[in-house]
Amino acid sequence: MKTLLLTNEYPPNVYGGAGVHVDYLSRELTRLMDVEVRAFGAQDETREHLRVRGFGIDPAHHTAPKPLQSVFGAVDRCTQFNSAGIDADLVHCHTWYTHLGGIMAKLNYGIPFVLTVHSLEPLRPWKREQLGGGYDFSLWVEKTAIEMADAIIAVSQETKADVMRLFNVDEKKIHIVYNGIDLDEYQKVTTTDALVRYGIDPAVPYVLFVGRITRQKGIVHLVNAIKYLNPDMQVVLCAGAPDTPEIAAEMKASVDAAQRPGVVWIQEMVNKTTAYELYSQAAVFCCPSIYEPFGIINLEAMACETAVVASAVGGIKEVVVHGETGYLVPLEQMSESPFEPLDPDRFARDLAARINELMGNPALREKMGKIYGGGFQGQLSKEPYERYSIQLQLPCGPQSVDTLLAASAIEIKMLKENGPDAKDLDKVKSQWREKHLTDVKENKYWQEKLEATLFWGRDKDRVLKYQEFVDKLTPEDIKATARQLFDGKNQFTSILYPES
C-alpha cells in the first residue's frame, strides 16, 4: 500500500504544529507502507519507503494583491500535486492549504480522501487580516473538503465536537487521533549555548513562550501579563513568523510598553536544538492561546520536563492535566468572532498569578515537570460483576522511570499511614470546585450524570450536592480509603520504553 501526504509544511519549512505532526507521521507510516510527501517548497528527498517532493510557484505568474498570493499559491500547488501524476492508494491532507489537492485527487484518481483537522477556519476569523477575501475561499474549500472526505481525523475530542457542530458530517467518519512527538528527540538537556547566544541569564529562572505571532496563540495577552509578573524572573518570548505586518507592529508596541529588565524577545523561528535548550532550561512554559485544537508545544515543553501554564481552551484541556503537569487558566471568551477574552486584563492577571505561583515553588515545578501527563484514574463497575480498578500512569522520559516509581511508592505509603496534608487536600478540593463550575455548563456532563443516575442507580445527591460532598472530605477519609484499596493484592507494574 502507498499513501500520499499533502502538506503546506514539511522540514525544513516548519513553522507550526501541523508541520511537526506531518514530519513524525511520515516517519512512522514508513514502518507500514510506502509514503510520498508532496509539500510547499523545494524539498527533494528519497529514503527507504519515503519520497519527499517540494512544489514551488513562479512569482511572475502571481501578481494578485498580496493577501491573495498565498491563496492562489495554494491553488497552484494543489493543481501541481495532481498534474504530476498520482499512483498512491490513498490521499491524506493537512491544513486547508492542501484541501483542494485532496478533492482533486479523490475525483480525478478515484482514491479515498482522508483529512486531518489541525484547525478550523470558522474559528479563526482573524485570518481575514492575513488573507483578505481569500478567507472566504479558505472557508469554502475547507467545508467542501470536510463534507466530502471519506475519513476525518480530529486531533482532540474538542475538535471532533467542533466538526460536528460546524459541518454536515457523519459522526462515524470522524476518528480522534492525538498528535505526538518523538521522545528520543524531545528530552531534557543541560546545555545552555542557546541561552547565552540570545542573552538569557542561565542563573535566573524564566517563563517561556514558543510560537508564531498570531491572534490564535494569544501571545499579546502574555505580554500584557508581564507587568503582573514578579520582577525576579526573566520572560523569554521565542516568537516569530507574524501573520501580518499589523500584528507584528502590535506585538512590538506591546513588548516596548512592557519592557523591563529580563525580557528577551527572540524574533525568529528557532531550530530544534535551540528549542530543546529553551524548553529544558525554562522554569515555566506558558501557552496563552485563545484557540488551540491540540497544542503540540505543550507536549514539547512537558517532554523537556517543564511545567506548563496554559489557557483552558480546545484540546489543551486534553493535554495538560490541571494540578499535575501544570495549570489550566480559565478563559471567558466572546461567543462570536473574534473570540477574544471578555476581560483581557483579568486573563492577563490570571496567567500571571499561576506563573508566579509556580515560580515561587521550585519543588512543585520539578514535580510537575517530571510527568508528561497521566495521573491516578479510578473506575467502578457493576457489570458483569462488581469491581474496581485504579491506574497510576506516569508518562516520562526513560531517565526518570526509577525515580518516579520510587517516589510513587513513598507517596502511597504516606497516604496509608498519615493521609494527605490538609493544605494539599484543600488545593485539590479547590481544583475540583473550579472544574465543576466549568463542567456544569456542558451538555456532555449532564448526559453522563443522568446516565449514571438513571441507568446505574448512582445517588443523585452526588450530582446535585457535589459541593457538599467535596467540603466534607477529610484527610482521615483519604487515609482510610488508601488503606482499603492499596492492600498490595492484584497489583502489577508495567514499563513501556520507546523503541530503539
C-alpha positions as CSV (number, residue, x, y, z in Angstrom):
1,M,0.0,0.0,0.0
2,K,1.1,3.6,-0.6
3,T,-0.2,6.8,0.9
4,L,0.2,10.3,-0.4
5,L,0.5,13.1,2.2
6,L,-0.3,16.6,1.0
7,T,1.0,19.4,3.3
8,N,2.0,23.0,3.3
9,E,4.7,22.5,5.9
10,Y,7.5,19.9,5.8
11,P,11.1,20.1,7.0
12,P,12.9,22.3,6.7
13,N,9.9,24.6,6.2
14,V,8.1,24.1,9.5
15,Y,6.5,26.9,11.4
16,G,3.6,25.3,13.3
17,G,2.3,22.1,14.9
18,A,0.9,20.7,11.7
19,G,4.4,20.6,10.2
20,V,5.8,18.8,13.2
21,H,2.9,16.3,13.0
22,V,3.4,15.5,9.3
23,D,7.1,15.1,9.9
24,Y,6.6,12.4,12.6
25,L,3.6,10.9,10.8
26,S,5.5,10.3,7.6
27,R,8.3,8.6,9.6
28,E,6.0,6.2,11.4
29,L,4.0,5.3,8.4
30,T,7.1,4.1,6.6
31,R,7.2,1.2,9.0
32,L,3.9,0.0,7.5
33,M,3.8,1.2,3.9
34,D,5.3,3.3,1.1
35,V,4.8,7.0,1.7
36,E,5.1,10.0,-0.6
37,V,5.0,13.6,0.8
38,R,4.2,16.5,-1.5
39,A,4.8,19.8,0.2
40,F,5.1,23.5,-0.5
41,G,8.8,24.2,-1.1
42,A,11.9,22.8,-2.8
43,Q,12.3,19.5,-0.9
44,D,13.7,16.6,-2.8
45,E,14.5,13.5,-0.7
46,T,14.4,9.8,-1.1
47,R,14.7,7.3,1.7
48,E,13.6,3.7,2.3
49,H,9.8,3.7,1.8
50,L,9.7,7.5,1.7
51,R,9.7,10.0,-1.1
52,V,9.5,13.8,-0.4
53,R,8.9,16.3,-3.2
54,G,8.5,20.0,-2.9
55,F,6.4,22.1,-5.3
56,G,7.1,25.8,-5.9
57,I,5.4,28.6,-7.8
58,D,6.6,31.1,-10.4
59,P,6.2,34.6,-8.7
60,A,5.9,36.2,-12.1
61,H,2.5,34.4,-12.5
62,H,1.2,35.7,-9.1
63,T,0.6,39.4,-9.3
64,A,-2.7,39.4,-7.4
65,P,-2.9,41.6,-4.2
66,K,-0.5,40.4,-1.6
67,P,-3.2,38.9,0.8
68,L,-4.4,36.7,-2.1
69,Q,-1.0,35.4,-3.2
70,S,-0.8,32.6,-0.6
71,V,-4.3,31.6,-1.6
72,F,-3.6,31.3,-5.3
73,G,-0.2,29.8,-4.5
74,A,-2.1,27.0,-2.7
75,V,-4.4,26.5,-5.6
76,D,-1.4,26.4,-8.0
77,R,0.5,23.8,-5.9
78,C,-2.7,21.7,-5.4
79,T,-3.0,21.6,-9.1
80,Q,0.6,20.6,-9.5
81,F,0.2,17.9,-6.8
82,N,-2.3,16.2,-9.1
83,S,-0.9,17.0,-12.6
84,A,2.4,15.4,-11.6
85,G,0.5,12.1,-11.5
86,I,-0.6,10.0,-8.5
87,D,0.0,6.3,-8.0
88,A,-1.0,6.2,-4.3
89,D,-3.8,4.2,-2.9
90,L,-5.0,7.0,-0.6
91,V,-4.5,10.7,-0.2
92,H,-4.2,12.3,3.2
93,C,-4.4,16.2,3.5
94,H,-3.2,18.5,6.3
95,T,-4.5,22.1,6.7
96,W,-6.8,23.9,4.3
97,Y,-3.9,24.9,2.0
98,T,-3.9,21.3,0.6
99,H,-7.6,20.5,0.7
100,L,-8.2,21.3,-3.0
101,G,-5.5,18.9,-3.8
102,G,-7.3,16.2,-1.9
103,I,-10.6,16.9,-3.5
104,M,-9.0,16.8,-7.0
105,A,-7.2,13.5,-6.2
106,K,-10.4,11.9,-5.0
107,L,-12.4,13.0,-8.1
108,N,-9.7,12.5,-10.7
109,Y,-7.9,9.4,-9.5
110,G,-10.7,7.8,-7.6
111,I,-8.8,7.2,-4.4
112,P,-10.0,7.6,-0.8
113,F,-9.6,11.0,0.7
114,V,-8.5,11.4,4.4
115,L,-8.2,14.7,6.1
116,T,-6.7,15.6,9.4
117,V,-8.3,18.7,11.1
118,H,-5.5,20.7,12.7
119,S,-7.7,23.8,13.0
120,L,-11.0,25.1,11.6
121,E,-11.3,28.2,9.6
122,P,-14.7,29.4,11.0
123,L,-13.0,29.5,14.4
124,R,-10.0,31.6,13.1
125,P,-11.8,34.8,11.9
126,W,-8.6,36.8,12.4
127,K,-7.2,35.0,9.2
128,R,-9.2,37.6,7.2
129,E,-6.5,40.1,8.3
130,Q,-3.9,37.9,6.6
131,L,-5.9,36.6,3.6
132,G,-8.4,39.3,2.8
133,G,-11.2,37.9,0.6
134,G,-9.1,34.7,0.4
135,Y,-10.5,33.9,3.8
136,D,-13.9,33.3,2.2
137,F,-12.2,30.9,-0.2
138,S,-10.5,29.0,2.7
139,L,-13.9,28.7,4.4
140,W,-15.4,27.3,1.3
141,V,-12.7,24.8,0.4
142,E,-12.4,23.6,4.0
143,K,-16.2,23.0,4.2
144,T,-16.2,21.3,0.9
145,A,-13.3,19.0,1.7
146,I,-14.5,18.0,5.2
147,E,-18.0,17.2,3.9
148,M,-16.8,15.0,1.1
149,A,-13.8,13.3,2.8
150,D,-14.0,9.6,3.3
151,A,-12.5,9.8,6.7
152,I,-11.7,12.7,9.1
153,I,-9.1,12.7,11.8
154,A,-9.7,15.1,14.7
155,V,-6.7,15.9,16.9
156,S,-8.8,16.1,20.1
157,Q,-12.3,15.5,21.5
158,E,-13.0,19.2,21.3
159,T,-12.0,19.3,17.7
160,K,-14.4,16.5,16.9
161,A,-17.2,18.4,18.7
162,D,-16.4,21.5,16.6
163,V,-16.5,19.5,13.3
164,M,-19.9,18.0,14.3
165,R,-21.2,21.4,15.2
166,L,-20.0,23.3,12.1
167,F,-20.3,20.8,9.3
168,N,-22.7,18.3,7.8
169,V,-20.6,15.2,8.6
170,D,-21.5,11.6,9.6
171,E,-20.0,11.1,13.0
172,K,-18.9,7.6,12.0
173,K,-16.4,9.2,9.6
174,I,-14.6,11.0,12.4
175,H,-11.7,9.4,14.3
176,I,-9.8,11.0,17.2
177,V,-6.0,10.7,16.9
178,Y,-4.0,12.9,19.2
179,N,-0.8,14.5,17.9
180,G,2.5,13.1,19.2
181,I,6.2,13.9,19.3
182,D,9.4,11.8,19.3
183,L,10.6,11.4,22.8
184,D,14.0,10.3,21.5
185,E,14.3,13.9,20.3
186,Y,12.4,15.9,22.9
187,Q,14.3,15.3,26.1
188,K,15.6,17.5,28.9
189,V,19.1,18.7,28.1
190,T,21.6,20.5,30.3
191,T,23.4,22.6,27.7
192,T,22.9,26.4,27.7
193,D,24.5,27.6,24.5
194,A,21.3,29.0,23.1
195,L,20.6,30.9,26.3
196,V,24.0,32.6,26.1
197,R,23.6,33.3,22.4
198,Y,20.3,35.1,23.0
199,G,21.3,37.0,26.1
200,I,19.3,34.9,28.6
201,D,20.9,34.6,32.1
202,P,21.1,30.8,32.9
203,A,21.2,31.6,36.6
204,V,17.8,33.4,36.6
205,P,14.5,31.5,36.2
206,Y,12.4,32.3,33.2
207,V,9.0,31.8,31.8
208,L,9.0,30.8,28.1
209,F,6.7,31.2,25.1
210,V,7.4,29.5,21.8
211,G,5.2,30.0,18.8
212,R,4.1,32.2,15.9
213,I,2.8,35.7,16.3
214,T,-0.9,35.2,15.6
215,R,-4.2,36.1,17.3
216,Q,-4.7,32.4,17.8
217,K,-1.6,32.0,20.0
218,G,-2.6,34.8,22.4
219,I,0.9,36.0,22.8
220,V,-0.2,39.6,23.3
221,H,-2.1,38.5,26.4
222,L,1.1,37.0,27.9
223,V,3.0,40.2,27.1
224,N,0.2,42.2,28.8
225,A,0.7,39.9,31.8
226,I,4.4,40.9,32.2
227,K,3.5,43.9,34.4
228,Y,1.9,41.5,36.9
229,L,4.8,39.0,37.0
230,N,7.2,39.0,39.9
231,P,10.2,41.1,38.9
232,D,12.8,38.4,39.9
233,M,12.1,36.3,36.8
234,Q,13.0,36.6,33.1
235,V,10.5,36.5,30.3
236,V,11.6,34.8,27.1
237,L,9.4,35.3,24.0
238,C,10.5,33.0,21.2
239,A,8.0,34.4,18.7
240,G,8.4,34.9,15.0
241,A,6.6,34.5,11.7
242,P,3.9,37.1,12.2
243,D,0.7,36.6,10.3
244,T,0.5,40.2,9.1
245,P,2.6,43.4,9.4
246,E,-0.2,44.9,11.6
247,I,0.0,42.2,14.2
248,A,3.8,42.4,14.1
249,A,3.6,46.1,14.9
250,E,1.1,45.4,17.6
251,M,3.4,42.9,19.1
252,K,6.3,45.3,19.0
253,A,4.3,48.0,20.7
254,S,3.1,45.7,23.4
255,V,6.7,44.4,24.1
256,D,8.0,48.0,24.2
257,A,5.3,49.0,26.6
258,A,6.0,46.1,28.9
259,Q,9.8,46.4,28.8
260,R,11.7,45.9,31.9
261,P,15.0,44.1,32.7
262,G,14.9,40.5,31.9
263,V,12.5,40.5,28.9
264,V,14.1,38.7,25.9
265,W,12.3,38.6,22.5
266,I,13.7,36.1,20.0
267,Q,12.2,37.3,16.8
268,E,12.7,34.1,14.7
269,M,11.6,30.5,14.5
270,V,14.4,28.6,16.1
271,N,15.7,25.1,15.1
272,K,15.0,22.0,17.2
273,T,18.4,22.0,19.1
274,T,17.7,25.5,20.3
275,A,14.1,24.7,21.2
276,Y,15.3,21.7,23.3
277,E,17.5,24.1,25.3
278,L,14.9,26.8,25.7
279,Y,12.3,24.3,26.9
280,S,14.7,22.4,29.2
281,Q,16.1,25.4,31.0
282,A,12.8,27.2,31.4
283,A,11.2,27.2,34.8
284,V,7.7,27.5,33.4
285,F,6.3,27.3,29.8
286,C,3.2,29.4,29.0
287,C,0.7,28.7,26.3
288,P,-1.9,31.6,26.3
289,S,-3.8,30.6,23.2
290,I,-7.4,31.7,22.6
291,Y,-7.9,28.9,20.1
292,E,-6.0,25.6,20.1
293,P,-7.3,22.4,18.7
294,F,-4.4,20.4,20.3
295,G,-1.3,22.5,21.2
296,I,1.7,20.3,20.4
297,I,4.0,22.9,22.0
298,N,2.7,21.9,25.4
299,L,3.8,18.3,24.7
300,E,7.3,19.5,23.7
301,A,7.7,21.5,26.9
302,M,6.5,18.6,29.1
303,A,8.8,16.2,27.4
304,C,11.7,18.5,28.4
305,E,10.4,18.3,32.0
306,T,9.0,21.8,32.2
307,A,5.7,22.7,34.0
308,V,3.1,24.4,31.9
309,V,0.7,27.2,32.4
310,A,-1.9,27.2,29.6
311,S,-5.3,28.6,28.8
312,A,-8.2,26.2,29.3
313,V,-9.3,26.1,25.7
314,G,-9.8,23.5,23.0
315,G,-7.6,20.4,23.0
316,I,-5.2,21.9,25.6
317,K,-7.6,20.6,28.3
318,E,-6.9,17.1,27.0
319,V,-3.1,17.6,27.1
320,V,-2.3,19.5,30.3
321,V,-3.6,17.8,33.5
322,H,-4.5,20.6,35.8
323,G,-2.6,20.5,39.1
324,E,-0.4,17.6,37.9
325,T,1.6,18.6,34.8
326,G,0.7,22.3,35.0
327,Y,-2.1,24.7,35.5
328,L,-5.1,25.5,33.2
329,V,-6.2,29.1,33.3
330,P,-9.9,29.7,32.7
331,L,-10.7,31.9,29.8
332,E,-14.1,33.5,29.3
333,Q,-14.4,34.4,25.6
334,M,-16.7,36.1,23.2
335,S,-19.2,33.6,21.8
336,E,-18.7,35.0,18.3
337,S,-15.9,36.4,16.2
338,P,-13.2,37.4,17.1
339,F,-13.4,35.1,20.2
340,E,-11.2,37.4,22.3
341,P,-11.3,37.3,26.1
342,L,-14.3,39.2,27.6
343,D,-12.0,40.7,30.2
344,P,-8.4,40.8,28.7
345,D,-6.9,42.3,31.8
346,R,-8.4,39.6,34.1
347,F,-7.0,36.9,31.7
348,A,-3.6,38.5,31.9
349,R,-3.7,38.7,35.7
350,D,-4.8,35.0,35.9
351,L,-1.9,33.9,33.7
352,A,0.5,35.9,35.8
353,A,-0.9,34.5,39.1
354,R,-0.3,30.9,38.0
355,I,3.1,31.7,36.6
356,N,4.0,33.5,39.9
357,E,2.8,30.5,41.9
358,L,5.0,28.1,40.1
359,M,8.0,30.4,40.1
360,G,7.7,30.7,43.8
361,N,7.5,26.9,44.3
362,P,10.5,25.1,42.8
363,A,9.6,21.8,44.3
364,L,6.1,21.9,42.7
365,R,7.7,22.9,39.4
366,E,10.0,19.9,39.5
367,K,7.2,17.5,40.4
368,M,5.0,18.7,37.6
369,G,7.9,18.7,35.1
370,K,8.8,15.0,35.7
371,I,5.5,13.9,34.3
372,Y,4.1,14.5,30.8
373,G,0.6,13.6,31.7
374,G,-1.3,10.7,33.2
375,G,-2.1,10.6,36.9
376,F,-4.4,8.5,39.0
377,Q,-7.6,7.1,37.4
378,G,-10.2,5.0,39.1
379,Q,-13.1,3.1,37.8
380,L,-16.1,1.3,39.5
381,S,-18.2,-1.2,37.5
382,K,-21.2,-3.3,38.3
383,E,-21.4,-5.3,35.1
384,P,-20.7,-8.2,34.6
385,Y,-19.7,-8.2,38.3
386,E,-18.9,-5.6,40.9
387,R,-15.3,-4.5,40.8
388,Y,-12.9,-1.5,40.9
389,S,-9.6,-0.6,39.3
390,I,-7.0,2.1,40.0
391,Q,-4.3,3.0,37.5
392,L,-1.3,5.3,38.1
393,Q,0.0,6.4,34.7
394,L,3.3,8.2,34.6
395,P,4.4,9.1,31.1
396,C,8.0,10.3,31.4
397,G,11.5,10.1,29.9
398,P,13.3,6.8,30.3
399,Q,15.8,8.6,32.6
400,S,13.0,9.3,35.1
401,V,11.4,5.9,35.4
402,D,13.1,4.6,38.6
403,T,12.8,8.0,40.3
404,L,9.1,8.2,39.7
405,L,8.4,4.6,40.7
406,A,10.2,5.1,44.0
407,A,8.5,8.5,44.6
408,S,5.1,6.9,43.9
409,A,5.7,4.1,46.4
410,I,6.6,6.6,49.0
411,E,3.5,8.8,48.3
412,I,1.2,5.7,48.6
413,K,2.8,4.6,51.8
414,M,2.4,8.1,53.3
415,L,-1.3,8.2,52.3
416,K,-1.9,4.9,54.0
417,E,0.0,6.0,57.2
418,N,-0.9,9.6,57.5
419,G,-3.4,10.6,54.9
420,P,-2.7,13.7,52.7
421,D,-1.6,17.0,54.1
422,A,-4.6,19.2,54.9
423,K,-3.3,22.0,52.8
424,D,-2.7,19.7,49.8
425,L,-6.2,18.4,50.1
426,D,-7.6,21.9,50.2
427,K,-5.8,22.7,47.0
428,V,-7.2,19.6,45.3
429,K,-10.7,20.4,46.5
430,S,-10.4,23.9,45.2
431,Q,-9.4,22.5,41.8
432,W,-12.4,20.1,41.8
433,R,-14.7,23.1,42.6
434,E,-13.2,25.1,39.7
435,K,-13.6,22.2,37.3
436,H,-17.1,21.5,38.5
437,L,-18.1,25.1,37.7
438,T,-16.9,24.6,34.2
439,D,-18.4,21.1,33.7
440,V,-21.9,22.0,34.7
441,K,-22.1,24.4,31.7
442,E,-21.6,21.5,29.3
443,N,-24.4,19.2,28.0
444,K,-22.0,16.3,28.0
445,Y,-21.6,16.5,31.7
446,W,-25.3,16.3,32.4
447,Q,-25.7,13.5,29.8
448,E,-23.1,11.4,31.7
449,K,-24.6,12.1,35.1
450,L,-28.1,11.4,34.1
451,E,-27.0,8.1,32.6
452,A,-25.1,7.2,35.8
453,T,-28.2,8.1,37.9
454,L,-30.9,6.6,35.8
455,F,-29.2,3.5,34.3
456,W,-26.6,2.6,37.0
457,G,-28.6,3.8,40.0
458,R,-26.0,6.2,41.3
459,D,-27.0,8.6,44.1
460,K,-28.4,11.8,42.5
461,D,-27.3,13.8,45.5
462,R,-23.7,13.1,44.5
463,V,-24.5,15.3,41.5
464,L,-26.9,17.8,42.9
465,K,-25.0,18.3,46.2
466,Y,-21.5,17.8,44.8
467,Q,-20.0,20.8,46.6
468,E,-21.3,19.5,49.9
469,F,-19.6,16.1,49.4
470,V,-16.3,17.9,48.4
471,D,-16.5,20.1,51.5
472,K,-17.0,17.2,53.9
473,L,-14.0,15.2,52.6
474,T,-11.2,15.0,55.2
475,P,-7.6,13.6,55.3
476,E,-8.9,10.8,57.5
477,D,-11.3,9.8,54.8
478,I,-8.5,9.6,52.3
479,K,-6.3,7.6,54.7
480,A,-9.0,5.0,55.3
481,T,-9.7,4.6,51.7
482,A,-6.0,4.3,50.8
483,R,-5.6,1.5,53.4
484,Q,-8.5,-0.3,51.9
485,L,-7.6,0.0,48.2
486,F,-3.8,-0.2,48.3
487,D,-3.5,-3.5,50.0
488,G,-0.8,-4.9,47.7
489,K,-3.1,-7.5,46.2
490,N,-3.7,-7.8,42.4
491,Q,-1.1,-5.2,41.7
492,F,1.4,-5.1,38.8
493,T,3.8,-2.6,37.2
494,S,4.5,-2.3,33.5
495,I,7.2,-0.1,31.9
496,L,7.0,0.7,28.2
497,Y,10.2,2.1,26.8
498,P,10.5,3.9,23.4
499,E,11.6,1.7,20.5
500,S,15.3,1.9,20.0
